[in-house]
């Protein structure tokens, strides 16, 4: 599955557990978010379950540019 699909599915599961915690049916949410903890080593960030990937834009090579302009 793609990273975006995993992120979307994870959000729905996280929100469901948030609902259960709010209703008092569960004590904690096992699908936590990434958290910021001041003073912690490594910048103070704790990663979420699935790392968010950012796809860089496509940059054509010189040959591909020549094919576009011909």
Residue, then its C-alpha position, 0 to 999 in steps of 0.5 A: x500500500x502507498x504511504x498516503x493510504x496507510x496514513x488515511x487508514x491510520x487516522x480512521x483507527x485513531x479516531x475510533x479509539x479517541x471515541x472509545x476513550x471519550x466514552x469511557x470504554x477504554x483508558x488509553x489510545x494505542x494508536x498514538x500520534x507523534x508527540x513533542x516532549x520538550x527537553x528530550x534528546x534528538x529534537x524532542x520529537x517522537x515519531x508516529x506509527x507510520x512515517x510520512x513521506x514527501x514525494x519530491x517533484x519529477x525533474x526531467x533529465x537533459x535527454x527528456x527536455x530535448x524530447x519535449x522541445x523537439 
